[in-house]
């Protein structure tokens, strides 16, 4: 397993992380992701640790908190081997304030997450989505207090736009507050939109990129084709999230299958390897329901794709140019331009 620095924290995280969204039954839509029990969860966590995984991601809303409980139970005495990340923002109850990024909700929810995870501290505490009703300074001061208290080691963001990332960083700098160290964002061969502005912002700010849904909700796992689009009980058919341009994704799958066949590998491994070959990526979160599925995904670590393979995948998956990017013209390097003295 390869390890990468999480932004400028000095903390090394495994380039493939484990996502616990598959843990826990719930009466809501979370069951579609896995609904695994304690025994299955324990096997997967132990296997991940044995394979060198040290980054584990969950959220307070996954299976109404059961995911956090099961992850904490599975790690038990191995807590020191793990970097635990969880999130806050989503609705946790019927009350008007049981949602969002107010100080009231953040402080309450971090205590509940600590209890469920059975730990004294959270390594990376992330806002799950932006909150249009709460002032950024309110949210960032609450998170800063948690870091200073020792209950949280680092803070991160998730699903923010580039301008929101830069605004939050500016507010933190202006007021001397701890700033977001990472962004957890959707990124896959079937969804490369964050390359336009989010990745440039993260690289400029030396922030980590944690990738969620690297196989586009399972569509790039290798089980789908033009001939097999899933059945009525299929996860993607039930809940197509994240959204996928299916026809474009089939063209990407054609290339993935060719490369996987030539390498005697699997489609899922090559799709994950493409992400691991992107310089901005810190860690890629995989969610598994079975040990064999997890092992297959973990074998993507260390795969180096050739320039030819990367080029083929880029051609199949690249984004169309949008304004203002198509307006940029190459400069004439024969003319040396100097700023006024």
C-alpha positions in Angstrom: 0.0 0.0 0.0 1.2 3.5 -0.9 0.7 6.4 1.5 0.2 10.1 0.6 0.4 13.3 2.6 -3.0 14.7 3.5 -2.5 18.3 2.3 0.1 20.1 4.5 -0.7 18.2 7.7 2.3 15.9 7.6 -0.2 13.0 8.1 0.2 10.0 5.8 -2.9 8.2 4.6 -3.3 5.1 2.5 -3.9 5.9 -1.2 -7.0 3.7 -0.9 -9.3 4.3 2.0 -12.2 2.3 3.3 -15.7 3.8 3.2 -18.2 2.5 5.8 -21.4 3.6 4.0 -22.2 -0.1 3.5 -22.5 -0.6 7.3 -25.8 -0.7 9.2 -29.4 -1.2 8.4 -31.8 1.7 8.2 -35.4 2.3 7.3 -34.4 4.9 4.8 -32.5 4.7 1.5 -29.2 3.7 3.1 -30.0 0.0 2.8 -29.3 0.2 -0.9 -25.6 0.8 -0.2 -25.2 -2.4 1.8 -26.9 -2.8 5.2 -24.1 -5.0 6.5 -24.1 -6.4 10.0 -21.5 -6.3 12.7 -19.8 -9.6 11.7 -19.5 -8.6 8.1 -18.2 -5.1 9.0 -15.6 -6.6 11.4 -14.2 -8.9 8.6 -13.9 -6.0 6.1 -12.2 -3.6 8.6 -9.7 -6.3 9.7 -9.0 -7.2 6.1 -8.5 -3.5 5.2 -6.1 -3.0 8.1 -4.1 -6.2 7.2 -3.7 -4.8 3.7 -2.3 -1.5 4.9 -5.4 0.7 4.8 -5.3 3.3 7.5 -8.0 5.8 6.3 -11.6 5.0 7.3 -14.4 7.3 6.3 -18.0 7.5 7.6 -20.7 10.1 8.5 -23.1 10.9 11.2 -26.1 10.3 8.9 -25.1 7.0 7.4 -27.7 4.4 8.5 -28.8 7.0 11.1 -25.5 6.7 13.0 -25.2 2.9 12.9 -22.2 3.2 10.5 -20.2 5.2 13.0 -21.1 2.8 15.8 -20.1 -0.3 13.8 -16.9 1.3 12.6 -15.9 2.2 16.1 -16.7 -1.3 17.3 -14.7 -2.9 14.5 -11.6 -0.8 15.2 -11.7 -1.3 19.0 -8.1 -1.7 20.2 -6.7 -0.9 16.8 -7.8 2.7 17.0 -4.2 4.0 16.9 -3.7 2.3 13.5 -6.6 4.2 12.0 -7.2 7.7 10.7 -10.9 8.2 11.2 -12.9 10.7 9.2 -16.5 11.5 9.7 -18.9 14.3 8.7 -21.5 16.7 9.9 -24.3 18.7 8.2 -27.1 16.3 7.3 -30.4 15.9 9.1 -30.2 13.7 12.2 -33.7 14.2 13.7 -37.0 15.9 13.1 -36.2 19.1 15.0 -35.6 22.4 13.2 -32.0 22.6 14.5 -31.0 19.0 13.9 -29.4 19.8 10.6 -26.8 22.3 9.3 -23.5 23.9 10.2 -24.6 26.1 13.1 -22.4 26.1 16.3 -25.4 24.5 18.1 -25.6 21.5 15.7 -21.8 21.1 15.2 -21.1 20.9 18.9 -24.0 18.5 19.6 -23.2 16.3 16.6 -19.4 16.0 17.4 -20.3 14.7 20.8 -22.7 12.1 19.4 -20.1 11.0 16.8 -17.4 10.6 19.5 -19.7 8.5 21.5 -20.8 6.3 18.6 -17.2 5.9 17.4 -16.1 5.1 21.0 -13.1 7.4 20.7 -11.8 10.5 22.4 -10.9 12.3 19.2 -11.8 12.4 15.5 -8.8 12.7 13.1 -10.6 14.5 10.3 -14.0 16.2 10.9 -15.6 17.2 7.6 -18.5 19.4 6.7 -20.7 17.2 4.5 -22.1 19.9 2.3 -22.3 23.7 2.4 -25.0 25.4 4.6 -26.7 28.4 2.9 -28.3 29.5 6.2 -25.2 29.7 8.4 -22.5 32.3 8.2 -19.1 30.8 7.3 -17.4 32.5 10.3 -19.9 30.8 12.6 -19.1 27.4 11.2 -15.4 27.9 11.1 -15.1 29.2 14.6 -17.1 26.2 16.0 -14.7 23.9 14.1 -11.7 25.8 15.3 -12.9 25.4 18.9 -13.1 21.6 18.4 -9.5 21.5 17.1 -8.2 23.6 20.0 -10.1 21.4 22.5 -8.4 18.3 21.1 -11.7 16.6 20.1 -10.8 17.0 16.5 -7.3 16.9 14.9 -8.0 18.4 11.5 -11.0 19.8 9.6 -12.0 19.1 6.0 -14.7 20.1 3.6 -16.9 18.0 1.2 -18.8 18.9 -1.9 -17.8 22.5 -2.0 -17.3 24.6 -5.1 -13.9 26.2 -5.8 -15.1 29.6 -4.8 -16.5 28.3 -1.5 -13.2 26.5 -0.8 -11.3 29.8 -1.4 -13.7 31.9 0.6 -13.5 29.6 3.6 -9.7 29.6 3.5 -9.7 33.4 3.3 -12.0 33.7 6.4 -9.9 31.2 8.3 -6.7 33.2 7.5 -8.3 36.5 8.3 -9.4 35.4 11.8 -6.5 33.1 12.6 -8.7 30.0 12.6 -7.8 26.4 11.6 -8.6 25.9 7.9 -9.9 23.0 5.9 -7.1 20.6 5.1 -8.9 18.6 2.4 -11.8 18.3 0.2 -13.9 15.1 -0.2 -15.3 15.2 -3.7 -16.8 13.0 -6.4 -14.3 12.1 -9.1 -14.3 9.3 -11.6 -13.6 8.6 -15.2 -17.3 9.1 -15.7 -17.3 12.4 -13.7 -14.3 14.7 -14.2 -16.1 18.1 -13.6 -13.9 19.0 -10.6 -10.9 19.2 -13.0 -12.2 22.5 -14.2 -11.8 24.6 -11.0 -11.9 22.5 -7.9 -8.6 20.6 -8.4 -6.7 23.8 -9.4 -8.0 25.4 -6.2 -6.9 22.4 -4.1 -3.5 22.3 -5.6 -3.0 26.0 -5.2 -3.9 25.8 -1.5 -1.9 22.6 -0.9 -5.1 20.7 0.2 -5.7 17.0 0.0 -8.3 15.4 -2.3 -10.3 12.6 -0.9 -12.3 10.9 -3.7 -15.8 9.5 -3.1 -17.6 7.1 -5.5 -14.5 6.4 -7.6 -16.4 3.8 -9.6 -19.4 6.1 -10.3 -21.8 4.4 -8.0 -20.6 1.0 -9.3 -21.2 1.7 -12.9 -17.4 1.4 -13.6 -17.1 -1.8 -11.6 -17.1 -4.0 -14.7 -20.6 -5.6 -14.1 -22.4 -3.2 -16.5 -22.3 -3.3 -20.3 -24.6 -2.4 -23.2 -25.9 -5.9 -23.0 -26.3 -5.9 -19.1 -27.7 -2.7 -17.7 -28.7 -4.3 -14.3 -32.0 -5.6 -13.1 -34.8 -4.3 -10.9 -32.9 -5.3 -7.7 -29.7 -3.7 -8.9 -28.2 -0.9 -6.8 -27.6 1.5 -9.7 -31.0 0.8 -11.2 -32.6 1.6 -7.8 -30.6 4.6 -6.9 -28.6 6.1 -9.8 -26.2 8.2 -7.7 -24.0 9.9 -8.7 -25.6 10.7 -12.1 -23.9 9.1 -15.1 -24.0 9.9 -18.8 -24.6 6.2 -19.6 -23.6 6.3 -23.3 -20.4 8.1 -22.6 -19.7 5.7 -19.7 -20.1 2.7 -22.0 -17.4 4.1 -24.3 -15.2 4.5 -21.2 -15.9 0.9 -20.2 -14.9 -0.3 -23.7 -11.4 1.1 -23.1 -11.2 -0.1 -19.5 -12.0 -3.6 -20.6 -9.3 -3.6 -23.3 -6.7 -2.4 -20.8 -7.8 -4.8 -18.1 -7.7 -7.7 -20.5 -4.2 -6.8 -21.7 -3.0 -6.5 -18.1 -4.9 -9.6 -16.9 -6.6 -7.3 -14.4 -10.1 -6.2 -13.7 -12.1 -3.2 -14.9 -12.6 -1.9 -11.4 -8.9 -2.0 -10.7 -8.0 -0.1 -13.8 -10.7 2.5 -13.2 -9.3 3.0 -9.6 -5.7 3.0 -10.9 -6.6 5.9 -13.3 -7.5 8.0 -10.3 -4.4 6.9 -8.3 -2.3 8.1 -11.3 -3.8 11.6 -11.0 -1.3 13.9 -9.1 -4.0 15.8 -7.2 -5.5 12.7 -5.6 -4.6 11.9 -2.0 -6.8 8.9 -1.3 -9.7 7.1 -3.0 -12.5 5.7 -0.8 -13.8 2.3 -1.8 -16.9 0.7 -0.3 -17.3 -3.0 -0.3 -19.9 -5.6 0.7 -17.7 -8.6 0.4 -14.0 -9.4 1.2 -13.2 -10.5 -2.4 -14.6 -7.3 -3.7 -12.5 -5.3 -1.3 -9.4 -7.3 -2.1 -9.9 -6.7 -5.8 -10.2 -3.0 -5.3 -7.1 -2.8 -3.0 -5.0 -4.4 -5.7 -5.3 -1.2 -7.7 -2.7 0.3 -5.3 0.6 0.5 -7.1 -0.6 0.0 -10.6 1.2 2.4 -12.9 -0.6 3.1 -16.2 1.4 3.8 -19.3 1.2 7.1 -21.1 -0.6 5.3 -23.9 -3.2 3.8 -21.5 -3.7 7.2 -19.8 -4.1 8.8 -23.2 -6.8 6.3 -24.3 -8.8 6.8 -21.1 -8.4 10.6 -21.4 -9.8 10.6 -24.9 -12.8 8.5 -23.9 -13.6 10.5 -20.8 -12.4 14.0 -21.2 -14.7 17.0 -20.6 -15.8 19.3 -23.3 -14.2 22.7 -23.1 -16.3 25.4 -21.4 -16.0 29.1 -21.2 -13.8 30.8 -20.3 -11.3 28.0 -20.9 -11.8 27.9 -24.6 -11.0 31.6 -24.8 -7.5 31.2 -23.5 -4.9 31.7 -26.3 -1.4 30.4 -26.3 1.1 33.1 -25.7 3.9 33.8 -28.2 7.0 32.6 -26.3 9.2 34.5 -28.8 8.2 37.8 -27.1 9.6 38.3 -23.6 7.1 40.3 -21.6 8.2 42.2 -18.5 6.1 43.8 -15.8 6.6 47.6 -15.3 9.4 48.4 -13.0 
